Amino acid sequence: MQINVALQLLPFGNDKEKYTIIDNAISLIQKSGLKYKVCPFETVVEGQPKDVYALIELIREESLKNCTDLLLNVKFHAANRDLSFEEKLEKY
């Protein structure tokens, strides 16, 4: 079943590079082929759990190459059906 995940990346230990690290994470999301939406405080991704989990791990690995510490806040929405962005936003 398709899930929705909100990712917030907070790199520490390299202030000069923090936005580059975030930009690189967004680039990984774009290259993943998963549906996504970049927002001011987080990026939301939609896809199959195994693909989303693999992307989160890749973001973690790649980000830690350029910072000493990392907070990666992840919010999952899973259900017994496919989830979509449109379902959550249609009334707006």
C-alpha angles and dihedrals in degrees: 000000000000116000136195120227129184114207126197116183119200113179120194135191100041110063094173091059103036095104091044089053090051091046090051090052090051089049089054089051091050092050092048093078090229121130110258144167122206113217131180096263104021144004121239120215129192125199150091113323096242091052094047093046090050090051092051090052092048091051090050093049096045095043093052089058088071106034138041097228135020137193112201110185112198128186117189128198112191130166142166088268138045114285126212139186090235092059091059096042105036095100091055 
